């Protein structure tokens, strides 16, 4: 059991269990049941306690938090972990707080406090990012921190881009790899599969490739409105660098990007399905 003055959305990697949540000084408790693939976020400074409901195997949960930012600002662990202030505007023990399925509030924006299974949640098309992919951003528990999911078909890859620090990427399904690099430096190839976790650094270009035979889906945490240079504060994530954004268009890539992708797809028995301006025979 604990509470803290930083946001902490949880993704369930494996197992089955429940989390009980309540406000300080209140006897009203609510319980969120979860399974592998669930995503939820205890409201800021609420008390909560995790329970493993499976007596045969462990449960594994992952969270990325705003703790470093809060601790750097306050410089006082006692304040961050023992403050008794109640943020009623974020959570006031509403009966449907965790049972309401949520609602769409904007293009590729969904407001909810619990996603029972991220792997089956319906996403929306995002043509600007390429690869015929889809996406959804989530507004959870009043957090300033952001989480979003993306999926793209086999034999395709997304356009490269960069943004501010703090992004944590969890692979939900599929096999493939990502390229990470700084301008003028060698690209680092990071292979991934379901359950892999990695994090691009501040201002580091990154690009995701589905070299397997099935769709690939990932969940990404970002600092959202808490970091000025983050993609949510500046419309650069899906805008070409030629237009002042942070995205590298397919025609501006190094030729070795598509060449490597073709080899990787072949090694996994997959076929390149995307049209590409630098690929032989492209339309």
VMD Tcl script that draws the C-alpha trace (Angstrom):
set ca {
  {0.00 0.00 0.00}
  {1.32 3.41 -0.90}
  {0.51 6.83 -2.38}
  {2.64 9.49 -4.04}
  {2.64 12.87 -5.72}
  {3.54 11.60 -9.18}
  {1.57 9.97 -11.98}
  {2.06 6.26 -12.54}
  {0.04 4.49 -15.28}
  {0.35 0.70 -15.04}
  {0.50 -1.77 -17.93}
  {0.06 -5.44 -17.05}
  {2.71 -7.54 -18.78}
  {1.58 -10.86 -17.36}
  {-0.73 -12.33 -14.75}
  {-4.15 -11.63 -13.29}
  {-5.01 -9.52 -10.29}
  {-6.68 -6.46 -8.84}
  {-5.78 -3.06 -7.42}
  {-7.74 -1.41 -4.62}
  {-7.82 2.40 -4.69}
  {-9.08 4.95 -2.17}
  {-8.62 8.52 -1.00}
  {-6.88 9.35 2.26}
  {-9.34 9.68 5.14}
  {-12.10 7.85 3.26}
  {-13.48 4.38 3.91}
  {-14.83 4.06 0.36}
  {-12.60 1.76 -1.68}
  {-12.82 0.73 -5.32}
  {-11.21 -2.29 -6.92}
  {-9.87 -2.51 -10.46}
  {-9.50 -6.04 -11.82}
  {-6.78 -6.53 -14.44}
  {-5.18 -9.11 -16.69}
  {-2.31 -9.27 -19.16}
  {-2.77 -6.32 -21.53}
  {-4.70 -4.07 -19.14}
  {-3.82 -0.39 -18.71}
  {-4.91 1.75 -15.75}
  {-3.63 4.64 -13.67}
  {-4.23 5.21 -9.94}
  {-5.26 8.88 -9.58}
  {-2.64 11.30 -8.30}
  {-1.86 10.85 -4.59}
  {-4.62 8.29 -4.03}
  {-3.80 5.25 -1.93}
  {-3.58 1.93 -3.77}
  {-2.60 -1.68 -3.24}
  {-1.96 -4.43 -5.81}
  {-3.13 -8.04 -5.37}
  {-2.12 -11.11 -7.38}
  {-5.29 -13.21 -7.81}
  {-3.53 -16.16 -9.43}
  {-2.10 -18.58 -6.90}
  {-0.04 -20.41 -9.53}
  {2.14 -17.73 -11.13}
  {3.50 -14.22 -10.54}
  {2.02 -11.03 -11.94}
  {4.25 -8.53 -13.73}
  {3.30 -4.86 -14.03}
  {5.21 -2.07 -15.74}
  {4.89 1.63 -15.06}
  {6.63 4.76 -16.29}
  {6.22 7.67 -13.88}
  {6.70 11.39 -13.45}
  {8.63 10.71 -10.22}
  {11.97 12.07 -11.49}
  {10.36 15.38 -12.48}
  {8.51 15.71 -9.19}
  {11.51 14.79 -7.05}
  {13.75 17.17 -8.98}
  {11.26 19.98 -8.44}
  {10.41 19.36 -4.78}
  {13.79 17.95 -3.64}
  {11.93 16.48 -0.70}
  {11.05 12.75 -0.59}
  {8.87 13.24 2.50}
  {6.68 15.68 0.58}
  {6.41 13.50 -2.52}
  {5.55 10.28 -0.65}
  {3.71 11.57 2.41}
  {1.70 14.60 1.35}
  {-1.95 14.24 2.46}
  {-3.53 16.59 -0.10}
  {-6.52 15.09 -1.94}
  {-6.93 15.96 -5.64}
  {-10.73 15.75 -5.80}
  {-10.82 17.22 -9.30}
  {-8.96 14.11 -10.49}
  {-10.68 11.51 -8.35}
  {-13.60 11.78 -5.94}
  {-14.49 8.07 -5.69}
  {-17.16 8.30 -8.40}
  {-19.06 5.00 -8.66}
  {-18.30 4.56 -12.37}
  {-14.73 5.92 -12.31}
  {-13.21 2.61 -13.42}
  {-16.27 0.95 -14.97}
  {-17.19 3.68 -17.47}
  {-15.84 2.49 -20.87}
  {-14.83 6.04 -21.77}
  {-15.49 8.23 -24.79}
  {-13.88 9.83 -27.80}
  {-13.01 13.46 -27.10}
  {-11.10 14.37 -30.29}
  {-9.43 12.79 -33.30}
  {-7.38 9.83 -32.01}
  {-8.13 10.88 -28.40}
  {-9.97 8.63 -25.96}
  {-10.80 9.51 -22.36}
  {-10.96 6.56 -19.99}
  {-9.54 5.38 -16.66}
  {-9.22 1.69 -17.51}
  {-8.54 -0.28 -20.68}
  {-9.21 -3.96 -19.92}
  {-7.21 -5.19 -22.94}
  {-5.01 -2.85 -24.96}
  {-4.29 -5.56 -27.52}
  {-7.87 -5.54 -28.82}
  {-8.72 -1.83 -28.39}
  {-9.87 -0.26 -31.69}
  {-7.52 2.39 -33.05}
  {-8.02 5.15 -35.66}
  {-6.18 5.68 -38.92}
  {-3.18 8.06 -38.92}
  {-2.11 8.44 -42.53}
  {0.47 11.13 -41.86}
  {2.71 8.72 -39.94}
  {2.83 6.29 -42.87}
  {2.69 2.51 -43.20}
  {-1.11 2.38 -43.24}
  {-0.98 2.55 -39.45}
  {-3.53 3.45 -36.79}
  {-3.26 5.13 -33.41}
  {-5.05 6.30 -30.27}
  {-3.97 8.65 -27.48}
  {-5.44 8.15 -24.01}
  {-6.42 10.70 -21.38}
  {-6.39 8.77 -18.10}
  {-7.15 9.73 -14.49}
  {-6.65 13.44 -15.19}
  {-2.97 12.84 -15.92}
  {-0.74 15.36 -17.65}
  {1.39 12.38 -18.65}
  {0.31 10.73 -21.90}
  {-0.01 7.19 -23.25}
  {-0.80 6.12 -26.78}
  {-1.00 2.98 -28.89}
  {-0.03 2.44 -32.51}
  {-0.44 -0.50 -34.87}
  {0.85 -1.05 -38.38}
  {0.47 -3.91 -40.89}
  {3.05 -6.60 -41.73}
  {5.54 -5.67 -44.41}
  {5.41 -1.95 -43.55}
  {7.24 0.56 -41.41}
  {6.52 3.97 -39.94}
  {8.23 7.21 -40.85}
  {11.15 8.26 -38.68}
  {10.78 11.15 -36.26}
  {12.18 12.59 -33.07}
  {10.82 14.39 -30.01}
  {11.58 15.25 -26.42}
  {12.74 12.91 -23.62}
  {10.90 10.34 -21.58}
  {9.21 8.09 -24.15}
  {8.93 4.45 -23.04}
  {7.81 1.94 -25.69}
  {6.31 -1.49 -24.90}
  {5.71 -3.97 -27.72}
  {2.24 -5.52 -27.38}
  {2.30 -7.79 -30.42}
  {4.34 -8.60 -33.52}
  {8.03 -8.92 -34.28}
  {10.33 -6.38 -35.86}
  {12.96 -3.83 -34.99}
  {13.53 -0.11 -34.54}
  {16.36 2.11 -35.73}
  {17.65 4.76 -33.33}
  {20.20 7.42 -34.22}
  {21.34 11.01 -33.98}
  {21.98 12.95 -37.16}
  {25.43 12.18 -38.55}
  {25.83 9.06 -36.44}
  {25.43 5.34 -37.17}
  {21.93 3.88 -36.82}
  {21.47 1.37 -34.00}
  {19.17 -1.54 -34.78}
  {17.02 -2.65 -31.82}
  {15.17 -5.97 -32.40}
  {11.86 -6.43 -30.60}
  {8.99 -8.84 -29.97}
  {6.00 -9.02 -27.65}
  {7.04 -7.80 -24.19}
  {10.11 -5.84 -25.32}
  {10.64 -2.38 -23.78}
  {12.97 0.36 -24.99}
  {13.27 4.14 -24.83}
  {14.52 6.62 -27.46}
  {16.61 9.40 -25.96}
  {15.96 13.14 -26.09}
  {15.98 14.31 -29.71}
  {17.00 10.88 -31.00}
  {15.52 9.81 -34.32}
  {13.60 6.54 -34.10}
  {11.76 4.45 -36.67}
  {9.68 1.28 -36.20}
  {9.63 -1.65 -38.65}
  {7.21 -4.60 -38.78}
  {9.29 -7.34 -40.40}
  {7.00 -10.16 -39.28}
  {3.93 -11.82 -40.81}
  {1.34 -10.25 -38.44}
  {0.34 -6.70 -37.40}
  {2.61 -5.04 -34.84}
  {1.20 -2.96 -31.99}
  {2.98 -0.97 -29.31}
  {2.11 1.16 -26.28}
  {4.12 4.33 -25.63}
  {4.31 6.52 -22.56}
  {5.40 10.15 -22.94}
  {5.61 13.10 -20.58}
  {2.84 14.83 -22.52}
  {2.15 18.39 -21.42}
  {4.88 18.19 -18.75}
  {7.76 18.69 -21.21}
  {7.76 21.72 -23.51}
  {9.59 20.00 -26.38}
  {7.29 16.98 -26.39}
  {5.30 16.13 -29.52}
  {1.98 16.92 -27.86}
  {2.93 20.57 -27.37}
  {4.36 21.18 -30.81}
  {2.74 19.84 -33.94}
  {5.85 18.13 -35.23}
  {5.31 14.39 -34.75}
  {3.61 13.97 -38.11}
  {4.92 17.06 -39.92}
  {7.86 16.84 -42.33}
  {11.15 18.39 -41.28}
  {10.97 20.31 -44.57}
  {7.88 22.05 -43.16}
  {9.34 22.69 -39.71}
  {8.27 19.42 -38.07}
  {10.19 16.44 -36.74}
  {9.33 13.73 -39.26}
  {11.52 12.27 -42.00}
  {9.49 11.49 -45.12}
  {10.10 8.24 -46.98}
  {11.66 10.01 -49.96}
  {14.19 11.72 -47.64}
  {15.44 8.51 -46.01}
  {18.86 7.01 -46.56}
  {18.58 4.26 -49.22}
  {19.92 1.65 -46.81}
  {16.75 1.91 -44.68}
  {14.48 0.18 -47.20}
  {17.28 -2.21 -48.23}
  {17.70 -3.40 -44.63}
  {13.95 -3.75 -44.26}
  {13.66 -5.97 -47.33}
  {16.36 -8.27 -45.95}
  {14.75 -8.44 -42.51}
  {11.32 -9.25 -43.94}
  {12.82 -12.03 -46.05}
  {14.54 -13.52 -43.01}
  {11.15 -13.80 -41.22}
  {9.23 -15.14 -44.19}
  {7.36 -11.85 -44.58}
  {6.73 -9.82 -47.71}
  {7.20 -6.07 -48.10}
  {3.71 -4.77 -48.83}
  {4.21 -1.00 -48.83}
  {4.86 1.23 -51.83}
  {8.07 3.19 -51.26}
  {9.53 5.97 -53.46}
  {13.08 4.59 -53.10}
  {12.14 0.96 -53.76}
  {12.69 -0.65 -57.14}
  {9.41 -0.75 -59.06}
  {7.64 1.67 -56.67}
  {4.61 3.40 -58.07}
}
mol new
graphics top color blue
foreach p $ca { graphics top sphere $p radius 0.5 }
foreach p [lrange $ca 0 end-1] q [lrange $ca 1 end] { graphics top cylinder $p $q radius 0.2 }
display resetview
